[in-house]
Amino acid sequence: MTSSKTAPATAGRFGTRNIVALVLLLAAVAAGVVIPLSAMSAEVALELVGVPDPGPLTTAGLPALRSIAELLAAVAVGAALFAAFFTPPQKDKTLDVDGYRMQQISSWANIAWAIAAALLIPLTLSDVSGRTFLQSLPPDQWLVAINQIDIASSWRWAAIIALVAGIGQRLTLSWRWSVIWLAVSLLSLLPVAATGHASGSTAHDLATNSLMIHLFGAAFYVGGLIALIIHTWRGGSRVALALRRYSVVATVAIVALGFTGVINALVRLHPGDLLTSTYGLLVVSKALALCLLALFGLAIRRRIIAKIESTGANAPVDRPTLLRIIVVEAVVMAGTLGLSVSLGRTPPPAPLYVPTRQEALLGFELPGPFAFGTVFGTWRFDLVLGLAAVVLLGLYLWGLVRLRRRGDAWPLSRTAFWVAGCVILFLTTSSGMGMYMMADFASHMVGHMLISMLVPVLLALGGPFTLALRALPAAGRGNPPGPREWLVEFINNPLSHFLTHPIVASVQFVAGFYLIYFGGFYQTLASEHLGHMFMNVHFLISGYLFYWVIIGVDAAPRHFSPMYKLMVLLSSLPFHAFFGILLMNTKTVLAEPWYSGIGLPWIPDLLQSQQVGGGVAWAAGEIPLVIVMLALAWQWYQSDMREARRGERQADRDDDAELKAYNEMLREMSRADRRP
């Protein structure tokens, strides 16, 4: 295996100009599609906003640059994905030559994506204000845009996150860090999900979530294919394996793109507008392009993979034919990307009615006061945590089927705990509870306690890591790490070793409550849909980490006795109780502008609602505490039983030598006592 120390010397020998030319070609295709399509609706969009024409440099440059920026973001994500999961690390856990090349490409793409996002700030200011691009270039105008225009602020955060990823990728060679930089590269797409029609539609909760999944799917699909082209073009190794893994990624991505595309169309379009409006025609065109990609790409890759498998895994790959096919697919992808950006620039048809204040702020209308009938009689599917609950349940059942086919047993109690956790997570986020959580503090605290205190307990007792390690196959010697190896690395890496110390897990779990609600963050988080989503995800992950350490049945990087875990649990309880008491006694309404703006008629006193929420937080820890104490007692009993059985086996092997030695010691002590 070539040492990573030689990677910088060899990385530049393989057609860098061709890579740049490929990216420029795809950017030209995307821009060539988006510029004329955006021009068709530019005049209508300006009339609706009521601003003058900012000039052709903005009206053409903004959509073109945005399509190029999203293409660069996709390249950054795809190359980072390739470096992390499509190439094997070396024995010292550093990237090999192929992985290093891809990480460098991802780094340059991230830096270019950051520059493009920064340039979109003055273009956005020009577009919103109706001033020319040159008038929007001075730095003081940038500050105005960032402080007053949400879209410009989103581009600011996207640029910062992408720049951090790009610089970090140039400073590290570890395979572990490559996974982290992939996550940061994906994170740079989140601010983009808060721009355009997604944040302004009446159902902006569904629109924002679907756009976020849509962007992730497009980044994996487009970026992964471009990375595959580059890897094949530069003579990289294990092309067949990379093609098989990318085919799996592409299949999931194209399903996500189709599903979220349908959601977005339903949110913004009426059926009658589908063929009678510019926006509807663009939606139809994009749907046809995605269908073409799905049929063409998946069918061709499946045929190539079948040919590889029929000739043997070590047979040479027909690289020229493969390149011709996937380059054509990439060009179609670039055109589809241009269509997507054009949709963001085209005003959707006007709604048939004027939305209420609740719909404008929340994205939906609540049916009435919080009650059993309104909570479970109203449903709104959460595309993030609701979908996560369905996927987690499906993966767990898949693992059970794998074990059953092998004839292996799995405790029924663990299955029951996992199913209950997934069901409660789904009900909390996708029933009326998830809707009321956004509009009422007391309802928010009920959901908070369920997501952070009950669901993680049930999931931790389900033993998902143990099930996955038993169900997933090994990648094989010399192959890039597969899902099983990724899971082992996740459990055993130094960061997990640090986070799974009981004291660290307790501090992060408890401190999150105080920082969010009393650290000045709740006002911002409560008034944004992404803020609500962040809080729910944070509560779930921090709670799972805490209960994985305290009562989890899965293997953990650190091992502590049940007594030590019990002491940590008991020491954290006063902080939970004090948090609820502090909420009940706070005289200032948290996020008062947000809740007053919603103005629920059945909640005339916001402070009373907050005090009820504090009471919920104070009392809600009792039920999970009972489950946790019972689980710890059972684990303690099992630990003692294992020690007893271990002692019995040892006694059988050495004829109870330890007991005989102990009895002999007692006899000797007795004889010594009887001597004068």
C-alpha positions as CSV (number, residue, x, y, z in Angstrom):
1,M,0.0,0.0,0.0
2,T,1.4,3.4,-0.9
3,S,2.1,5.5,2.1
4,S,0.0,8.6,2.7
5,K,3.3,10.6,2.9
6,T,3.7,10.2,-0.8
7,A,0.1,11.2,-1.6
8,P,0.8,15.0,-2.1
9,A,3.5,14.2,-4.7
10,T,1.3,11.9,-6.7
11,A,-2.0,13.7,-6.5
12,G,-1.3,16.2,-9.2
13,R,-0.3,13.7,-12.0
14,F,-3.7,12.6,-13.1
15,G,-5.5,15.1,-15.3
16,T,-6.4,18.0,-13.0
17,R,-7.3,20.1,-16.0
18,N,-9.7,17.4,-17.1
19,I,-11.4,17.6,-13.8
20,V,-11.8,21.3,-13.9
21,A,-13.0,21.1,-17.5
22,L,-15.7,18.5,-16.4
23,V,-16.9,20.7,-13.6
24,L,-17.0,23.8,-16.0
25,L,-18.9,21.8,-18.5
26,L,-21.5,20.7,-16.0
27,A,-21.7,24.3,-14.6
28,A,-22.2,25.6,-18.2
29,V,-25.0,23.1,-18.7
30,A,-26.8,24.1,-15.5
31,A,-26.3,27.8,-16.1
32,G,-27.5,27.4,-19.7
33,V,-30.7,25.8,-18.5
34,V,-31.4,28.2,-15.6
35,I,-30.7,31.6,-17.3
36,P,-33.4,31.4,-20.0
37,L,-35.9,29.6,-17.7
38,S,-35.5,32.2,-15.0
39,A,-35.8,35.0,-17.5
40,M,-39.2,33.8,-18.4
41,S,-40.6,34.6,-15.0
42,A,-38.2,37.4,-13.9
43,E,-40.6,40.2,-14.8
44,V,-43.6,38.6,-13.0
45,A,-41.4,38.0,-9.9
46,L,-40.3,41.6,-9.8
47,E,-43.9,42.8,-10.2
48,L,-45.0,40.6,-7.3
49,V,-42.3,41.9,-5.0
50,G,-42.7,45.4,-6.1
51,V,-39.1,46.3,-6.8
52,P,-37.5,47.8,-9.9
53,D,-35.4,45.7,-12.3
54,P,-31.9,45.3,-10.9
55,G,-30.4,44.8,-14.3
56,P,-29.3,41.7,-16.4
57,L,-26.2,41.1,-14.3
58,T,-28.4,40.2,-11.3
59,T,-31.4,38.7,-13.0
60,A,-29.2,36.3,-15.0
61,G,-26.2,36.1,-12.7
62,L,-28.1,35.2,-9.5
63,P,-29.7,32.0,-10.8
64,A,-26.6,31.1,-12.8
65,L,-24.3,31.5,-9.8
66,R,-26.7,29.7,-7.5
67,S,-26.8,26.7,-9.8
68,I,-23.0,26.7,-10.0
69,A,-22.8,27.1,-6.2
70,E,-25.1,24.1,-5.6
71,L,-23.1,22.1,-8.2
72,L,-19.9,22.9,-6.3
73,A,-21.6,21.9,-3.0
74,A,-22.6,18.6,-4.6
75,V,-19.0,18.0,-5.8
76,A,-17.7,18.7,-2.2
77,V,-20.2,16.2,-0.7
78,G,-19.7,13.5,-3.3
79,A,-15.9,13.7,-3.2
80,A,-16.0,13.6,0.7
81,L,-18.3,10.7,0.5
82,F,-15.9,8.9,-1.8
83,A,-12.9,9.6,0.4
84,A,-14.7,8.4,3.6
85,F,-16.6,5.3,2.4
86,F,-15.5,4.2,-1.1
87,T,-11.7,3.8,-0.5
88,P,-10.0,1.7,2.2
89,P,-7.9,3.5,4.8
90,Q,-4.3,2.4,5.4
91,K,-3.3,0.3,8.4
92,D,-2.5,3.5,10.4
93,K,-6.1,4.7,9.7
94,T,-4.9,7.4,7.3
95,L,-6.4,7.9,3.8
96,D,-4.8,6.1,1.0
97,V,-3.8,7.8,-2.3
98,D,-7.3,7.6,-3.8
99,G,-8.9,8.8,-0.6
100,Y,-6.4,11.7,-0.3
101,R,-7.1,12.8,-3.9
102,M,-10.8,12.8,-3.3
103,Q,-10.5,14.7,-0.1
104,Q,-8.4,17.4,-1.8
105,I,-11.0,17.7,-4.6
106,S,-13.7,18.0,-1.9
107,S,-11.6,20.7,-0.2
108,W,-11.2,22.8,-3.3
109,A,-14.9,22.4,-4.1
110,N,-15.8,23.5,-0.6
111,I,-13.7,26.6,-0.8
112,A,-15.1,27.4,-4.2
113,W,-18.6,26.8,-2.8
114,A,-17.9,29.2,0.0
115,I,-16.7,31.9,-2.4
116,A,-19.9,31.4,-4.6
117,A,-22.1,31.6,-1.5
118,A,-20.4,34.8,-0.4
119,L,-20.9,36.4,-3.8
120,L,-24.6,35.5,-3.6
121,I,-24.9,37.9,-0.7
122,P,-24.5,41.1,-2.8
123,L,-26.5,39.5,-5.7
124,T,-29.3,38.8,-3.2
125,L,-29.2,42.4,-1.9
126,S,-29.4,43.6,-5.5
127,D,-32.3,41.3,-6.3
128,V,-34.3,42.3,-3.2
129,S,-33.6,46.0,-3.3
130,G,-33.8,46.5,-7.0
131,R,-30.4,48.1,-7.1
132,T,-27.7,47.1,-9.6
133,F,-25.1,44.6,-8.6
134,L,-22.3,47.2,-8.6
135,Q,-24.2,49.3,-6.1
136,S,-24.5,46.3,-3.8
137,L,-20.8,45.4,-3.8
138,P,-19.5,47.8,-1.0
139,P,-18.9,45.9,2.3
140,D,-21.3,48.1,4.3
141,Q,-24.1,47.0,1.9
142,W,-23.2,43.4,2.7
143,L,-23.7,44.1,6.4
144,V,-27.1,45.6,5.6
145,A,-28.0,42.5,3.6
146,I,-26.8,40.0,6.3
147,N,-28.6,41.8,9.1
148,Q,-31.9,42.5,7.4
149,I,-32.4,39.8,4.7
150,D,-32.8,36.2,5.8
151,I,-31.7,34.8,2.5
152,A,-28.4,36.7,2.6
153,S,-27.8,35.6,6.2
154,S,-28.3,32.0,5.0
155,W,-25.7,32.4,2.3
156,R,-23.3,33.9,5.0
157,W,-23.7,30.7,7.2
158,A,-23.3,28.4,4.2
159,A,-20.1,30.2,3.2
160,I,-18.7,29.9,6.7
161,I,-19.5,26.3,7.2
162,A,-18.2,25.3,3.7
163,L,-15.0,27.3,4.3
164,V,-14.4,25.5,7.7
165,A,-14.9,22.1,5.9
166,G,-12.5,23.1,3.0
167,I,-9.7,24.2,5.3
168,G,-10.2,21.3,7.7
169,Q,-9.9,18.8,4.8
170,R,-6.5,20.3,3.9
171,L,-5.1,19.9,7.4
172,T,-6.1,16.3,8.1
173,L,-5.3,12.9,6.6
174,S,-7.1,10.7,9.0
175,W,-10.0,8.5,7.8
176,R,-11.9,9.4,11.0
177,W,-11.6,13.1,10.2
178,S,-12.8,12.5,6.6
179,V,-16.2,11.3,8.0
180,I,-16.4,14.4,10.1
181,W,-15.7,16.7,7.2
182,L,-18.3,14.9,5.1
183,A,-20.8,15.7,7.9
184,V,-19.7,19.4,7.9
185,S,-20.0,19.6,4.1
186,L,-23.6,18.3,4.4
187,L,-24.2,20.8,7.1
188,S,-23.4,23.7,4.7
189,L,-26.5,22.8,2.8
190,L,-28.9,23.4,5.7
191,P,-29.0,27.2,5.4
192,V,-29.9,26.8,1.7
193,A,-33.0,24.8,2.9
194,A,-34.3,28.0,4.6
195,T,-34.2,30.1,1.4
196,G,-36.7,30.5,-1.5
197,H,-40.3,29.3,-1.5
198,A,-39.7,26.8,1.3
199,S,-39.5,29.4,4.0
200,G,-42.3,31.5,2.7
201,S,-45.1,29.1,1.9
202,T,-48.0,28.4,4.2
203,A,-46.9,24.8,4.8
204,H,-43.3,25.9,5.3
205,D,-42.6,23.2,7.8
206,L,-43.2,20.5,5.2
207,A,-41.6,22.5,2.5
208,T,-38.4,23.2,4.5
209,N,-38.0,19.6,5.6
210,S,-38.6,18.3,2.1
211,L,-36.2,20.8,0.6
212,M,-33.5,19.7,3.1
213,I,-33.9,16.1,2.2
214,H,-34.1,17.0,-1.5
215,L,-30.8,18.9,-1.2
216,F,-29.1,16.1,0.6
217,G,-30.3,13.5,-2.0
218,A,-29.2,15.7,-4.9
219,A,-25.8,16.3,-3.4
220,F,-25.2,12.5,-2.9
221,Y,-26.6,11.7,-6.4
222,V,-24.9,14.4,-8.4
223,G,-21.7,14.7,-6.3
224,G,-21.3,10.9,-6.0
225,L,-21.5,10.5,-9.8
226,I,-19.0,13.2,-10.4
227,A,-16.7,11.6,-7.9
228,L,-17.1,8.3,-9.6
229,I,-16.3,9.9,-13.0
230,I,-13.1,11.5,-11.5
231,H,-12.0,8.3,-9.8
232,T,-12.5,6.3,-13.0
233,W,-10.9,9.0,-15.2
234,R,-7.8,9.1,-13.0
235,G,-7.2,5.4,-13.0
236,G,-8.3,4.8,-9.4
237,S,-8.5,1.3,-7.9
238,R,-11.6,-0.7,-7.0
239,V,-13.8,0.9,-9.6
240,A,-16.2,-2.0,-9.5
241,L,-16.7,-1.8,-5.7
242,A,-17.1,2.0,-5.9
243,L,-19.8,1.5,-8.6
244,R,-21.7,-1.0,-6.6
245,R,-21.7,1.3,-3.5
246,Y,-22.6,4.3,-5.5
247,S,-25.5,2.4,-7.1
248,V,-26.9,1.8,-3.6
249,V,-26.5,5.5,-2.7
250,A,-28.0,6.6,-6.0
251,T,-31.1,4.4,-5.5
252,V,-31.8,5.8,-2.1
253,A,-31.1,9.4,-3.4
254,I,-33.4,9.1,-6.4
255,V,-36.2,7.8,-4.2
256,A,-35.7,10.7,-1.8
257,L,-35.7,13.2,-4.7
258,G,-38.9,11.8,-6.1
259,F,-40.7,11.7,-2.7
260,T,-39.7,15.2,-1.6
261,G,-40.4,16.5,-5.1
262,V,-44.0,15.3,-4.8
263,I,-44.3,16.8,-1.3
264,N,-43.1,20.2,-2.6
265,A,-45.4,20.1,-5.6
266,L,-48.4,19.3,-3.3
267,V,-47.5,22.1,-0.9
268,R,-47.2,24.8,-3.6
269,L,-49.5,23.7,-6.4
270,H,-53.1,23.0,-7.0
271,P,-53.8,20.2,-9.5
272,G,-55.3,22.6,-12.0
273,D,-52.1,24.7,-12.1
274,L,-49.9,21.8,-13.0
275,L,-50.2,22.3,-16.8
276,T,-51.5,25.9,-16.8
277,S,-48.7,27.8,-15.0
278,T,-45.0,28.3,-15.6
279,Y,-44.2,26.9,-12.2
280,G,-46.3,23.8,-12.9
281,L,-44.7,23.2,-16.2
282,L,-41.3,23.4,-14.6
283,V,-42.3,20.9,-12.0
284,V,-43.5,18.5,-14.7
285,S,-40.2,19.0,-16.6
286,K,-38.2,18.3,-13.5
287,A,-40.2,15.2,-12.7
288,L,-39.7,13.9,-16.3
289,A,-35.9,14.6,-16.0
290,L,-35.7,12.7,-12.7
291,C,-37.6,9.7,-14.2
292,L,-35.2,9.7,-17.1
293,L,-32.3,9.7,-14.7
294,A,-33.7,7.0,-12.6
295,L,-34.5,4.7,-15.6
296,F,-31.3,5.5,-17.5
297,G,-28.8,5.6,-14.6
298,L,-30.0,2.7,-12.5
299,A,-30.6,0.4,-15.5
300,I,-27.3,1.0,-17.0
301,R,-25.4,0.7,-13.7
302,R,-27.2,-2.5,-12.9
303,R,-26.2,-3.9,-16.3
304,I,-22.6,-2.9,-15.8
305,I,-22.6,-4.3,-12.3
306,A,-24.1,-7.6,-13.5
307,K,-21.4,-7.8,-16.2
308,I,-18.7,-7.3,-13.5
309,E,-20.1,-9.9,-11.2
310,S,-20.4,-12.4,-14.1
311,T,-16.8,-11.9,-15.1
312,G,-15.4,-11.9,-11.5
313,A,-14.8,-9.2,-8.9
314,N,-11.2,-8.9,-10.0
315,A,-11.8,-8.6,-13.7
316,P,-10.8,-5.3,-15.3
317,V,-13.5,-2.7,-15.8
318,D,-14.3,-1.3,-19.2
319,R,-13.4,2.3,-18.2
320,P,-14.0,4.0,-21.5
321,T,-17.6,2.6,-21.8
322,L,-18.3,3.4,-18.2
323,L,-17.1,6.9,-18.5
324,R,-19.2,7.6,-21.6
325,I,-22.3,6.4,-19.8
326,I,-21.9,8.3,-16.6
327,V,-20.7,11.5,-18.2
328,V,-24.0,11.6,-20.2
329,E,-25.9,10.9,-17.0
330,A,-24.0,13.7,-15.3
331,V,-24.9,16.2,-18.0
332,V,-28.6,15.3,-17.6
333,M,-28.1,15.8,-13.9
334,A,-26.7,19.3,-14.4
335,G,-29.6,20.2,-16.6
336,T,-32.0,18.9,-13.9
337,L,-30.1,21.0,-11.3
338,G,-30.7,24.1,-13.5
339,L,-34.4,23.2,-13.5
340,S,-34.4,23.1,-9.7
341,V,-32.9,26.5,-9.4
342,S,-35.3,27.9,-11.9
343,L,-38.2,26.6,-9.8
344,G,-36.8,28.6,-6.9
345,R,-36.8,31.7,-9.0
346,T,-40.3,31.2,-10.4
347,P,-43.2,32.4,-8.3
348,P,-45.7,29.6,-7.6
349,P,-49.4,30.2,-8.4
350,A,-51.2,32.5,-6.0
351,P,-53.1,30.6,-3.2
352,L,-56.8,30.4,-3.4
353,Y,-57.3,32.1,0.0
354,V,-55.5,34.4,2.3
355,P,-53.7,32.4,5.1
356,T,-54.4,33.2,8.7
357,R,-51.8,34.5,11.1
358,Q,-51.4,30.9,12.5
359,E,-50.8,29.5,9.0
360,A,-48.3,32.3,8.1
361,L,-46.2,31.7,11.3
362,L,-46.6,27.9,11.9
363,G,-47.4,26.7,8.4
364,F,-50.7,25.2,9.5
365,E,-53.9,25.9,11.4
366,L,-54.5,24.3,14.8
367,P,-58.0,22.7,15.3
368,G,-58.6,23.9,18.8
369,P,-57.4,23.7,22.4
370,F,-55.0,20.9,23.4
371,A,-57.0,17.8,24.1
372,F,-56.9,14.1,23.4
373,G,-59.2,14.4,20.4
374,T,-57.3,17.3,18.8
375,V,-53.9,15.7,19.4
376,F,-54.7,12.3,18.0
377,G,-57.3,13.4,15.6
378,T,-54.9,15.6,13.7
379,W,-51.8,14.3,11.8
380,R,-49.0,16.0,10.1
381,F,-46.1,13.8,9.1
382,D,-42.7,15.0,10.3
383,L,-40.4,14.4,7.4
384,V,-37.3,14.4,9.7
385,L,-38.0,12.6,12.9
386,G,-41.3,10.9,11.8
387,L,-39.4,9.5,8.8
388,A,-36.5,8.6,11.0
389,A,-38.8,6.6,13.3
390,V,-40.1,4.6,10.3
391,V,-36.6,4.0,8.9
392,L,-35.2,3.0,12.3
393,L,-38.1,0.5,12.8
394,G,-37.6,-0.9,9.3
395,L,-33.9,-1.4,9.8
396,Y,-34.4,-3.1,13.1
397,L,-36.9,-5.5,11.6
398,W,-34.5,-6.2,8.8
399,G,-31.8,-7.1,11.3
400,L,-34.3,-9.5,13.1
401,V,-35.1,-11.2,9.8
402,R,-31.4,-11.6,9.1
403,L,-30.9,-13.3,12.5
404,R,-34.0,-15.4,12.1
405,R,-32.8,-16.8,8.7
406,R,-29.5,-17.8,10.4
407,G,-31.3,-19.4,13.2
408,D,-30.0,-17.0,15.8
409,A,-32.2,-15.9,18.7
410,W,-32.9,-12.3,19.9
411,P,-34.6,-11.3,23.1
412,L,-38.2,-10.4,22.7
413,S,-38.0,-7.7,25.4
414,R,-35.4,-5.8,23.3
415,T,-37.6,-5.8,20.3
416,A,-40.6,-4.6,22.3
417,F,-38.5,-1.7,23.8
418,W,-37.3,-0.6,20.3
419,V,-40.7,-0.8,18.7
420,A,-42.2,1.2,21.6
421,G,-39.5,3.8,21.3
422,C,-40.0,4.2,17.5
423,V,-43.8,4.3,17.9
424,I,-43.7,7.0,20.6
425,L,-41.2,9.0,18.6
426,F,-43.5,8.9,15.6
427,L,-46.6,9.8,17.6
428,T,-44.9,12.7,19.3
429,T,-43.6,14.3,16.1
430,S,-46.2,13.4,13.5
431,S,-49.5,13.6,15.4
432,G,-51.1,16.8,16.6
433,M,-48.5,16.8,19.5
434,G,-45.8,17.8,17.0
435,M,-48.1,20.7,15.8
436,Y,-48.9,22.0,19.3
437,M,-45.3,21.8,20.3
438,M,-44.6,24.7,18.0
439,A,-47.4,27.0,19.3
440,D,-47.7,26.4,23.0
441,F,-44.9,26.2,25.6
442,A,-46.7,23.7,27.8
443,S,-47.3,21.4,24.8
444,H,-43.7,22.0,23.8
445,M,-42.4,20.8,27.1
446,V,-44.6,17.6,27.0
447,G,-43.0,16.7,23.7
448,H,-39.6,17.7,24.9
449,M,-39.9,15.3,27.9
450,L,-41.1,12.5,25.7
451,I,-38.3,12.9,23.1
452,S,-35.5,13.4,25.6
453,M,-36.6,11.3,28.6
454,L,-38.8,8.4,27.4
455,V,-38.0,7.6,23.8
456,P,-34.2,7.4,24.4
457,V,-34.7,5.0,27.4
458,L,-36.7,2.7,25.2
459,L,-34.3,2.9,22.3
460,A,-31.3,2.3,24.5
461,L,-32.9,-0.8,25.9
462,G,-33.5,-2.1,22.4
463,G,-29.8,-2.8,21.8
464,P,-29.6,-1.6,18.1
465,F,-25.8,-1.7,17.9
466,T,-25.6,-5.3,19.1
467,L,-28.2,-6.3,16.6
468,A,-26.5,-4.4,13.8
469,L,-23.1,-6.0,14.6
470,R,-24.6,-9.4,14.5
471,A,-26.7,-8.8,11.3
472,L,-24.3,-6.8,9.1
473,P,-21.7,-8.7,7.0
474,A,-18.0,-7.8,7.2
475,A,-16.6,-5.8,4.3
476,G,-13.8,-8.3,3.7
477,R,-10.0,-7.9,3.9
478,G,-8.6,-5.1,1.6
479,N,-12.0,-3.6,0.9
480,P,-13.2,-0.2,2.0
481,P,-14.9,-0.3,5.4
482,G,-18.6,-1.2,5.2
483,P,-21.5,-0.4,7.5
484,R,-20.3,-2.9,10.1
485,E,-16.8,-1.4,10.2
486,W,-18.3,2.1,10.3
487,L,-20.3,1.1,13.4
488,V,-17.3,-0.4,15.1
489,E,-15.3,2.7,14.4
490,F,-18.2,4.9,15.8
491,I,-18.2,2.9,19.0
492,N,-14.4,2.8,19.5
493,N,-13.1,6.2,18.3
494,P,-11.6,8.6,20.9
495,L,-14.6,11.0,20.6
496,S,-17.0,8.3,21.6
497,H,-14.7,7.2,24.3
498,F,-14.8,10.8,25.7
499,L,-18.6,11.4,25.3
500,T,-19.5,8.0,26.8
501,H,-17.9,8.8,30.2
502,P,-20.9,8.9,32.5
503,I,-20.0,12.3,33.9
504,V,-19.6,13.8,30.4
505,A,-22.8,12.2,29.2
506,S,-24.7,13.6,32.2
507,V,-23.2,17.1,31.8
508,Q,-24.1,17.4,28.1
509,F,-27.6,16.0,28.8
510,V,-28.4,18.4,31.7
511,A,-26.5,21.4,30.4
512,G,-28.5,21.4,27.2
513,F,-31.7,22.2,29.1
514,Y,-30.2,25.2,30.8
515,L,-28.4,26.6,27.7
516,I,-31.4,26.4,25.4
517,Y,-34.0,27.8,27.7
518,F,-31.9,30.2,29.9
519,G,-28.9,30.9,27.7
520,G,-30.8,33.2,25.3
521,F,-31.2,30.7,22.5
522,Y,-34.9,29.7,22.9
523,Q,-36.2,33.0,21.4
524,T,-34.4,32.4,18.2
525,L,-35.0,28.6,18.0
526,A,-38.7,28.9,18.8
527,S,-39.4,31.4,16.0
528,E,-37.8,29.3,13.2
529,H,-38.9,25.9,11.9
530,L,-35.2,24.8,11.6
531,G,-34.9,25.9,15.3
532,H,-37.7,23.6,16.3
533,M,-36.2,20.8,14.3
534,F,-32.7,21.4,15.9
535,M,-34.2,21.2,19.4
536,N,-36.0,17.9,18.7
537,V,-32.9,16.3,17.2
538,H,-30.7,17.6,20.0
539,F,-33.1,16.3,22.7
540,L,-33.2,12.9,21.1
541,I,-29.5,12.5,20.5
542,S,-28.4,13.9,23.9
543,G,-30.9,11.7,25.7
544,Y,-29.9,8.6,23.8
545,L,-26.2,9.2,24.5
546,F,-27.0,9.6,28.3
547,Y,-29.2,6.5,28.5
548,W,-26.9,4.5,26.3
549,V,-24.2,5.0,28.9
550,I,-26.4,4.5,32.0
551,I,-28.6,1.6,31.0
552,G,-27.8,0.7,27.4
553,V,-27.5,-3.0,26.6
554,D,-25.1,-2.3,23.7
555,A,-21.3,-2.4,24.0
556,A,-19.8,1.0,24.8
557,P,-16.2,2.3,24.7
558,R,-16.2,2.6,28.5
559,H,-17.4,0.0,31.1
560,F,-18.5,0.9,34.6
561,S,-20.2,-1.0,37.4
562,P,-24.0,-0.7,37.9
563,M,-23.3,1.0,41.2
564,Y,-21.2,3.7,39.6
565,K,-23.9,4.3,37.0
566,L,-26.6,4.5,39.7
567,M,-24.6,7.1,41.5
568,V,-24.2,9.2,38.3
569,L,-28.0,8.9,37.7
570,L,-28.9,9.9,41.2
571,S,-26.5,12.9,41.1
572,S,-28.1,14.2,37.9
573,L,-31.7,14.0,39.2
574,P,-31.5,17.2,41.3
575,F,-30.5,19.2,38.2
576,H,-33.6,18.0,36.4
577,A,-35.9,18.8,39.2
578,F,-34.3,22.3,39.7
579,F,-34.8,23.0,36.0
580,G,-38.5,22.4,36.3
581,I,-38.7,24.5,39.5
582,L,-36.8,27.3,37.8
583,L,-39.2,27.3,34.9
584,M,-42.2,27.5,37.2
585,N,-40.8,30.4,39.1
586,T,-39.5,32.4,36.1
587,K,-41.5,35.6,35.8
588,T,-40.4,36.4,32.2
589,V,-42.1,34.7,29.3
590,L,-39.6,32.9,27.1
591,A,-40.0,33.7,23.4
592,E,-42.9,36.0,24.2
593,P,-42.9,37.8,20.8
594,W,-43.3,34.4,19.1
595,Y,-46.2,33.1,21.2
596,S,-47.9,36.5,21.3
597,G,-47.7,36.6,17.5
598,I,-49.4,33.3,17.2
599,G,-52.1,34.4,19.7
600,L,-53.9,31.2,20.5
601,P,-57.3,32.3,21.9
602,W,-57.4,29.4,24.4
603,I,-54.1,30.5,26.0
604,P,-54.7,34.0,27.3
605,D,-51.9,33.8,29.9
606,L,-48.5,32.9,28.4
607,L,-46.8,32.9,31.8
608,Q,-49.3,30.4,33.2
609,S,-48.6,28.1,30.1
610,Q,-44.9,28.4,30.9
611,Q,-45.5,27.5,34.5
612,V,-47.5,24.4,33.5
613,G,-44.6,23.5,31.2
614,G,-42.2,23.8,34.2
615,G,-44.4,21.5,36.2
616,V,-44.3,19.0,33.4
617,A,-40.5,19.2,33.3
618,W,-40.4,18.7,37.1
619,A,-42.7,15.7,37.2
620,A,-41.9,14.0,33.8
621,G,-38.7,12.4,35.0
622,E,-40.5,10.1,37.4
623,I,-41.7,7.5,34.8
624,P,-38.4,7.2,32.9
625,L,-36.7,7.0,36.3
626,V,-38.7,4.0,37.3
627,I,-37.8,2.2,34.0
628,V,-34.1,3.2,34.4
629,M,-33.9,2.0,38.1
630,L,-35.5,-1.3,37.1
631,A,-33.1,-1.7,34.2
632,L,-30.1,-1.0,36.4
633,A,-31.4,-3.4,39.1
634,W,-31.8,-6.1,36.4
635,Q,-28.3,-5.4,35.0
636,W,-26.9,-5.5,38.5
637,Y,-28.6,-8.9,39.1
638,Q,-27.3,-10.2,35.8
639,S,-23.8,-9.0,36.6
640,D,-23.8,-10.8,40.0
641,M,-25.2,-14.0,38.3
642,R,-22.4,-13.9,35.7
643,E,-19.8,-13.6,38.4
644,A,-21.4,-16.5,40.3
645,R,-21.4,-18.7,37.2
646,R,-17.8,-17.7,36.4
647,G,-16.8,-18.8,40.0
648,E,-18.7,-22.1,39.6
649,R,-16.9,-22.9,36.3
650,Q,-13.5,-22.0,37.9
651,A,-14.3,-24.2,40.9
652,D,-15.2,-27.1,38.5
653,R,-11.9,-26.7,36.7
654,D,-9.6,-26.5,39.8
655,D,-11.6,-28.7,42.2
656,D,-12.7,-25.7,44.2
657,A,-9.1,-24.8,45.0
658,E,-10.0,-21.2,46.1
659,L,-12.6,-22.4,48.6
660,K,-10.2,-25.0,50.0
661,A,-7.4,-22.5,50.4
662,Y,-9.9,-20.1,52.2
663,N,-11.0,-22.9,54.6
664,E,-7.4,-23.8,55.2
665,M,-6.6,-20.2,56.1
666,L,-9.5,-20.2,58.6
667,R,-8.2,-23.4,60.2
668,E,-4.7,-22.0,60.5
669,M,-6.0,-18.9,62.1
670,S,-8.0,-21.0,64.6
671,R,-5.0,-23.1,65.5
672,A,-2.9,-20.0,66.0
673,D,-5.6,-18.6,68.4
674,R,-5.4,-21.8,70.5
675,R,-1.6,-21.7,70.9
676,P,-0.3,-20.2,74.2
